[in-house]
Amino acid sequence: LRREDVTEVVNACDAGREGELIFRTVYCLAGCQKPMKRLWISSMEDSAIREGFANLRPGADYDGLHQAALCRAKADWLVGINATRLFSVLYHRTLNIGRVMSPTLALIVQREAEIDAFKPVPFYTVALDLLGFTAASARMDKKADAEQLKNACQGGTVTVKQVERRDKSEKPPALYDLTTLQRDANRLLGFTAQQTLDYLQNLYEKKLCTYPRTDSRYLTSDMAEGLPVLVNLVANAMLFRKGIAISCDAAAVINDKKVTDHHAVIPTRNIREADLSALPVGERTILELVALRLLCAVAPPYIYDETSVTVDCTGAEFTAKGRTVKQPGWRALDAACRSSMKNAEPDKEAEDKALPELTEGQELPVTGAAVKEGKTTRPSTSPRTRCFLRWRLLVPKICQRTPSARGWAPPPPAPGFWRSWCPPAFWNAKRARKPCSFCRPTTPFP
């Protein structure tokens, strides 16, 4: 920084808020006043690095990012030190308060209070076996009423009152950001958030995936031209797509307005030469998830006909739904990948059977009747998955109160948060999922 033959400085730190803060801190402490340029890349590929150096940006373009990082760092000290001392004195034990930790724990404690207050309520329905499908009644509070309805319908006939057919289309899911990838990896594979981040970071360093710590689910317009080539490379590398046609609707994943620091997580072109079988199982599985999401995101929509039938039996209404697939679209890829994963659950939403051709006024024999008992289900109890989702739900509330915050999506707590501030019995998915007692006194803190 002080060499006389150096006339310009390039900030090549991590392309993000904290990377900007690290460079500016060193730059300022060194008393450097030389012109500054910024290298901003989202991939470790050689071509991406060369392109980044060929298109260096003025350092002043990132002054706002530096100020945001500086405010965050100061807030951590102001809130953490002062509030921690206050609550530790009030409750006569060490209670750590943090800018991220406290509101996150508040979300969890609030949710656990709702779960503790929940009382399951039993309900009963009557299911009628008709010609190749089953129709169900509305819920009833008393089993005696359900038994009475079952006996009245047993061996009788039903009359078709209404048949509704609708053409429906389901768009492909958006590309992965870090949060949605962590959530799916936890749900489908049982990986913790930290494991997913570690695997993704390794793939990034091996030049097989783009930058992992992103909160965007779209790509920029300058990537549209090369996207079809990347999609073909990824498709040829993935075994689960054998026999499935691949298309590329680039417009579905391009949105400059929804890309902040980095674009969505996608595989790189280096996947062509990579020996995927040599990768550790965790890394290979995460790469498959990222590749699948790219192929699905640019695939055609899932199109189907949904049929809803209402029948009448002794004055009571029964309903049944079915669907007929017209274009499997992206779901064909999704189903193929799920079948290749041992722990992945089948997609129940896509398993609805087609109903036979029915007309209003048609009478059908009842071949069987049964009373089904159920209970209202309590809210989900997985702290990490629940927290990821609820953290995202805060964004609309923030935007309502502060219009200038629109377009800003706060990332969820870093994966290390769970290990640092929550005992294993709290955050381990195989153990109890109750908040620790020391969490509760800190949550009223705004």
ChimeraX attribute file (.defattr): number of C-alpha atoms within 10 A of each C-alpha:
attribute: neighborCount
match mode: 1-to-1
recipient: residues
	/A:1	15
	/A:2	11
	/A:3	6
	/A:4	6
	/A:5	7
	/A:6	9
	/A:7	11
	/A:8	11
	/A:9	16
	/A:10	16
	/A:11	21
	/A:12	17
	/A:13	17
	/A:14	17
	/A:15	18
	/A:16	20
	/A:17	18
	/A:18	18
	/A:19	16
	/A:20	24
	/A:21	21
	/A:22	16
	/A:23	16
	/A:24	19
	/A:25	13
	/A:26	12
	/A:27	17
	/A:28	10
	/A:29	8
	/A:30	11
	/A:31	11
	/A:32	14
	/A:33	12
	/A:34	13
	/A:35	12
	/A:36	17
	/A:37	20
	/A:38	22
	/A:39	20
	/A:40	22
	/A:41	23
	/A:42	23
	/A:43	23
	/A:44	18
	/A:45	20
	/A:46	10
	/A:47	9
	/A:48	14
	/A:49	16
	/A:50	12
	/A:51	14
	/A:52	18
	/A:53	16
	/A:54	10
	/A:55	13
	/A:56	17
	/A:57	17
	/A:58	15
	/A:59	17
	/A:60	13
	/A:61	11
	/A:62	16
	/A:63	14
	/A:64	11
	/A:65	18
	/A:66	22
	/A:67	14
	/A:68	16
	/A:69	19
	/A:70	19
	/A:71	11
	/A:72	15
	/A:73	14
	/A:74	12
	/A:75	14
	/A:76	16
	/A:77	13
	/A:78	14
	/A:79	14
	/A:80	18
	/A:81	14
	/A:82	13
	/A:83	19
	/A:84	18
	/A:85	16
	/A:86	15
	/A:87	18
	/A:88	15
	/A:89	12
	/A:90	12
	/A:91	12
	/A:92	9
	/A:93	11
	/A:94	14
	/A:95	19
	/A:96	19
	/A:97	24
	/A:98	20
	/A:99	17
	/A:100	14
	/A:101	20
	/A:102	20
	/A:103	18
	/A:104	20
	/A:105	21
	/A:106	20
	/A:107	16
	/A:108	25
	/A:109	20
	/A:110	14
	/A:111	20
	/A:112	19
	/A:113	12
	/A:114	13
	/A:115	14
	/A:116	11
	/A:117	10
	/A:118	13
	/A:119	12
	/A:120	11
	/A:121	11
	/A:122	15
	/A:123	17
	/A:124	21
	/A:125	24
	/A:126	25
	/A:127	21
	/A:128	26
	/A:129	17
	/A:130	16
	/A:131	12
	/A:132	10
	/A:133	14
	/A:134	17
	/A:135	18
	/A:136	21
	/A:137	24
	/A:138	14
	/A:139	15
	/A:140	15
	/A:141	12
	/A:142	12
	/A:143	17
	/A:144	11
	/A:145	13
	/A:146	24
	/A:147	18
	/A:148	12
	/A:149	21
	/A:150	21
	/A:151	14
	/A:152	13
	/A:153	23
	/A:154	17
	/A:155	12
	/A:156	15
	/A:157	17
	/A:158	23
	/A:159	18
	/A:160	21
	/A:161	17
	/A:162	16
	/A:163	18
	/A:164	11
	/A:165	13
	/A:166	11
	/A:167	13
	/A:168	14
	/A:169	15
	/A:170	14
	/A:171	17
	/A:172	21
	/A:173	17
	/A:174	18
	/A:175	26
	/A:176	26
	/A:177	23
	/A:178	22
	/A:179	26
	/A:180	17
	/A:181	22
	/A:182	26
	/A:183	21
	/A:184	19
	/A:185	20
	/A:186	18
	/A:187	15
	/A:188	17
	/A:189	17
	/A:190	17
	/A:191	18
	/A:192	21
	/A:193	22
	/A:194	16
	/A:195	18
	/A:196	26
	/A:197	22
	/A:198	16
	/A:199	20
	/A:200	28
	/A:201	19
	/A:202	15
	/A:203	22
	/A:204	21
	/A:205	15
	/A:206	14
	/A:207	20
	/A:208	25
	/A:209	26
	/A:210	25
	/A:211	26
	/A:212	27
	/A:213	22
	/A:214	21
	/A:215	24
	/A:216	22
	/A:217	23
	/A:218	25
	/A:219	25
	/A:220	17
	/A:221	13
	/A:222	10
	/A:223	12
	/A:224	15
	/A:225	10
	/A:226	10
	/A:227	18
	/A:228	16
	/A:229	13
	/A:230	21
	/A:231	23
	/A:232	16
	/A:233	18
	/A:234	23
	/A:235	22
	/A:236	15
	/A:237	18
	/A:238	16
	/A:239	12
	/A:240	20
	/A:241	19
	/A:242	11
	/A:243	7
	/A:244	13
	/A:245	11
	/A:246	18
	/A:247	17
	/A:248	20
	/A:249	15
	/A:250	19
	/A:251	11
	/A:252	18
	/A:253	23
	/A:254	19
	/A:255	15
	/A:256	13
	/A:257	10
	/A:258	19
	/A:259	18
	/A:260	18
	/A:261	16
	/A:262	25
	/A:263	27
	/A:264	28
	/A:265	30
	/A:266	29
	/A:267	26
	/A:268	21
	/A:269	18
	/A:270	15
	/A:271	20
	/A:272	16
	/A:273	10
	/A:274	14
	/A:275	9
	/A:276	18
	/A:277	8
	/A:278	8
	/A:279	13
	/A:280	10
	/A:281	12
	/A:282	16
	/A:283	19
	/A:284	17
	/A:285	18
	/A:286	23
	/A:287	23
	/A:288	21
	/A:289	21
	/A:290	23
	/A:291	25
	/A:292	25
	/A:293	24
	/A:294	27
	/A:295	27
	/A:296	25
	/A:297	23
	/A:298	26
	/A:299	25
	/A:300	22
	/A:301	19
	/A:302	19
	/A:303	19
	/A:304	18
	/A:305	16
	/A:306	18
	/A:307	20
	/A:308	15
	/A:309	20
	/A:310	20
	/A:311	25
	/A:312	19
	/A:313	20
	/A:314	12
	/A:315	9
	/A:316	12
	/A:317	17
	/A:318	22
	/A:319	20
	/A:320	18
	/A:321	20
	/A:322	17
	/A:323	20
	/A:324	16
	/A:325	17
	/A:326	13
	/A:327	15
	/A:328	18
	/A:329	24
	/A:330	26
	/A:331	21
	/A:332	16
	/A:333	21
	/A:334	20
	/A:335	16
	/A:336	16
	/A:337	18
	/A:338	18
	/A:339	13
	/A:340	11
	/A:341	14
	/A:342	9
	/A:343	12
	/A:344	16
	/A:345	12
	/A:346	13
	/A:347	11
	/A:348	7
	/A:349	6
	/A:350	15
	/A:351	10
	/A:352	13
	/A:353	13
	/A:354	16
	/A:355	19
	/A:356	11
	/A:357	7
	/A:358	14
	/A:359	13
	/A:360	14
	/A:361	14
	/A:362	12
	/A:363	15
	/A:364	16
	/A:365	16
	/A:366	18
	/A:367	15
	/A:368	15
	/A:369	23
	/A:370	18
	/A:371	19
	/A:372	16
	/A:373	14
	/A:374	13
	/A:375	11
	/A:376	11
	/A:377	11
	/A:378	14
	/A:379	13
	/A:380	11
	/A:381	16
	/A:382	17
	/A:383	22
	/A:384	24
	/A:385	20
	/A:386	16
	/A:387	18
	/A:388	18
	/A:389	14
	/A:390	16
	/A:391	18
	/A:392	15
	/A:393	12
	/A:394	12
	/A:395	16
	/A:396	16
	/A:397	10
	/A:398	16
	/A:399	15
	/A:400	11
	/A:401	9
	/A:402	10
	/A:403	10
	/A:404	10
	/A:405	13
	/A:406	12
	/A:407	14
	/A:408	14
	/A:409	19
	/A:410	12
	/A:411	15
	/A:412	19
	/A:413	16
	/A:414	15
	/A:415	18
	/A:416	12
	/A:417	15
	/A:418	20
	/A:419	14
	/A:420	10
	/A:421	15
	/A:422	17
	/A:423	12
	/A:424	15
	/A:425	14
	/A:426	20
	/A:427	21
	/A:428	17
	/A:429	17
	/A:430	11
	/A:431	10
	/A:432	13
	/A:433	18
	/A:434	17
	/A:435	22
	/A:436	14
	/A:437	8
	/A:438	14
	/A:439	19
	/A:440	15
	/A:441	13
	/A:442	22
	/A:443	19
	/A:444	9
	/A:445	11
	/A:446	8
